[in-house]
Amino acid sequence: MKTKKLKLLKKVLLLLPLCVVLLGAGCEKDEQNSQCYQGEVVNLNDGNGCNNIIKILETSANSDSLLVVGSRITFDPDLFGDTIKLGDIVYFKVLQYEKIDYSHFSTQPCSVYPQFGASIEFCNN
């Protein structure tokens, strides 16, 4: 009886370090998807004819994209699923984009114009 308990204890002690390693090797919660961009909401359309705009703060791994740090893109705030405010930091994937020229809208009271029209999908984190 005593030898069975010792064998069982020995197996548990041998498997314990393996369990700790496996549990510790899980995904980190703060790790960001490499396809996601980081951006700041710099303008929201409050009925004044201006666009909803995100300024890109950090780009994805796609280095051949025209969307570089500092680029401004339009977006649909309804896709966020929550209340979004000026200055919010958001994470998103760009599904498609197109360079646009807003110079002919210079008579509108907008403080900032987008450089790209984009279809985006917000990332979970």
Sequence and secondary structure as in RCSB ss.txt:
>XXXX:A:sequence
MKTKKLKLLKKVLLLLPLCVVLLGAGCEKDEQNSQCYQGEVVNLNDGNGCNNIIKILETSANSDSLLVVGSRITF
DPDLFGDTIKLGDIVYFKVLQYEKIDYSHFSTQPCSVYPQFGASIEFCNN
>XXXX:A:secstr
 HHHHHHHHHHHHHHHHHHHHHHHTS  TT   TT EEEEEEE  SSSS   EEEEEE  S TT S  TT EEE 
 GGGGSS   TT EEEEEEEEEEE   GGGTTS  S   SEEEEEEE   
